[in-house]
Amino acid sequence: MIYNPEQYSIKDESMKPFIDAEEIWNYINSVKSTKERVRAVIKKALNKNRLSLEETAVLVNTTSPELIEEIKQGAKTLKEKVYGNRIVLFAPLYVGNLCANNCEYCGYKASNKAVKRITLNNTDLVKEVEALQDAGHKRLILVYGEHKKYDADFISNSVKEVYKVKKGNGEIRRVNINAAPLDIKGFETVKNSGIGTYQVFQETYHPETYKKVHLSGKKRDYDWRLTALDRAQEAGIDDVGIGALFGLYDWRFEVLSILRHVNHFEAVYKVGPHTISFPRLQNASNLNIDNTYKVSDEDFTKLVAIFRLAVPYTGLILTARESQKIRDEIMEFGVSQIDGGTNIEMKGYSKNETEQDIDKEQFVINDDRSLNEIMNELIENKYIPSFCTACYRLGRTGEHFMEFSVPGFIKRFCTPNAILTLAEYLEYYAPAKTKEAGYKLIEKELEKLGNDKRVEKLKEKLIALKEKGKRDLYF
């Protein structure tokens, strides 16, 4: 991707607000979506070029079923070009649900007295991590309520504690964070603990709606939240995750605003976000919000496909908020990361409880399958389940477009590393049926890679893993 400063706004300065609602609505209301324009935009995206706001608006405004199907198929093709058939797996782990905010859409809001407030101590945290390791997880995202107790030192100490836990063959190799915005010094503290991605979702980019749904607390400050990840970048955290909660406001506005956020990062820091998330509003304890902007399954599928075409290099995350049916469908059109075996109840993994209690969770989970159940389905559908963390630990971060801008990157690094992490799961965690199916998939993937020297090295690593008990092998 070539950086073109002319396509960005003069408002793109470090730690200054950059969303102009009138600008976003102007694109939505003025851009025409003809058959010729839609196809031209898809063609540009398939050449792995970032789309502009105007070009993305062309796709957003498309209503023809025929053209929407072409958008989806284009996204599917582009995903295969950029990511191959890998799906990265992770698990969320809630560390504390204290909260000082009152957000109308959230079960953990301060005013909700039905919620039992819990903060994991080190003993609790170790038990949760051990349970996740026993299932085979290698990548976690730690989730914290927005409360003064969960400051930078608290987050940093919990990250270090997670990395120390080693049970049997288990270990966590990448810890991502979803927590309140910090100042630059706070982000520096957290960075030094060895985190991966730091996520802060704007929830809604529409300023008036933002004020309407955030009744009190620090989170009510729209600009402080909007510029949070600028401060992270200034602190040296170049892996950041952005997103919106779809259903709070018009999904078209949120899609273009997220792209505006991407433009801002590229203009100021010459790097885009590592991930984009697009959770849909779900039922929650003491929920108080209308359904005016509820996003249909059809529009949800369409917006995911648009994200894939608009930002080829960025990982797209689809969580267990969505049902198995929706996840299976949407995975085809751009998603590169999903969670598996998810339990968002405090201390839920070590309790191993499957029945949900809405007063114990932030929102309802609609895909409660175990990690191995999801592994089975991915393998059956010819996806390579991946727990890879190699790039992060080898310093291949920052310029996230590397995956598609460097010829052969998937073949040289991503697919081999995904295969190795799958094989490790099969050896140490999978039941016999999964193990058999997984190795059959690996054999087919090896055939597709050919017979160059790197494939021979991959085969050597697989033998070391299977016959010599080696672990954590990667390129």
Secondary structure, DSSP 4 states (H G I P E B T S, - for coil): ----GGGS-TT--TTS----HHHHHHHHHH----HHHHHHHHHHHHTTPPPPHHHHHHHHT---HHHHHHHHHHHHHHHHHHHTTEEEEEEEEEEE-----EETT-TT-TT-TTSPP-B--HHHHHHHHHHHHHHT--EEEEEE-SSTTS-HHHHHHHHHHHHH---TT----EEEEE-----HHHHHHHHTTT---EE---B---HHHHHHHEEESGGG-HHHHHTHHHHHHHTT---EEEEB-BTSS-HHHHHHHHHHHHHHHHHHHS---SEEE-PBP---TT-----TTPPPHHHHHHHHHHHHHH-TTSEEEE-TTS-HHHHHHHGGGT--EEE-S---STTHHHHT--S--GGGSSS--S----HHHHHHHHHHTT-EEE---HHHHTT--S-TTHHHHSTTHIIIIIHHHHHHHHHHHHHHT--HHHHHHHHHHHHHHHHHH-SSHHHHHHHHHHHHHHHS---S---
